[in-house]
């Protein structure tokens, strides 16, 4: 997700006060192209600090969202996702003790996941996602592709220097599970599980931002 898309979850305001968080993207595929997706924002490493910050109204000019604010924004996101064709069984989980937010859903095909991204984007960004699909699954070739169109580094430079520090220890983890064994994947940083039915990619946010690493990956499955 781009920065604009991520802001739908107001808890991200709290990122400004911690550099220890993890963004996890999990997608499970069935042979027919259907599957499930789970997005998790995990700030548990900074839970003590965040618990104190949540007691304040604002810090450094930033309004601190209340628990009700966060619940409201996440609920609105769930409602919006529920209306997208091809998406079903949308659920949310918010743990204010550990500071973990999770949104999950089932999808009819990967195009439905692209539609979710489009629904939270501006018209310009939405058209780019439609033209350059972030997720694709070729049934004939048995190939899954995770891509993106945006230049994270360029967007990152538009932020305030003090705000960039929040990504110093932040990480991204992508986990993709399949019913068919994985033959190969193009991203050299990704790892194939022992049973050959899952691929995991874990990168530090700073490496993605500076274009040292990429989340792009083509995963070839056995026919």
C-alpha positions, 0 to 999 in steps of 0.5 A: 500500500502507498502512504495515502492508502495506509492513512485510512487506519488512523492508528498510523498517526502513532507511527510518528512516535515509534520506529519499531513497527511491522507491516505484514501482508499475508495472502493464501491462494487456492488452486482456482484463484480464490483465497484470503488476505490478511493485513496486519499493522503491529506496533507491539514493540513500542506498546509501553510508549504508545500507551502513554502517548494515547493518554495525551491530546497531541504531541508535536502538533499531531493530534493523537487519535483516541481508541474510539477514533481508531475503531471508527476509522477501521470500521469505515474501512471494513464497511468500504471493503465489504462493498467491493465486488469479489470480496467477502467475509471482511473482519477486523481485530484491534488489540489496544494492549499490544497495539496490533490492528488486523483486517482480513477478507476472502477474495474471488480472484486477485483482481478483487484485491486490486479493487480494494487498493483502487477504492482507497486511492485518488483518481490518478493513483487508481488509474495507475493501479488499474494499468499496472496491477499490484497483484496478478495470478495467471492460471494458465502459467500458474504464476503469481506476481506481486508488483507496484507502480509507485516510487516510495523513495520519491514520496518519502522525500516529501515528508518532514525529516523528523517524520522519516525517523519512524521508519528506521526500525520498521519492517515489511513482511510478505507471506504468500501461501499456495496449495500447489508447490512453488517452483521458483521466485524472482526476488532473491531476498524471498525464502521458500518454505520447506514444504514448498507451499509458501514464500516469505519476504521480509525487508527493512522499510529503509531498504525499500524506501531507498530502493536497495530492495523491492517487494516485487516478486514473481512466484512460479508454481509447479503445474 
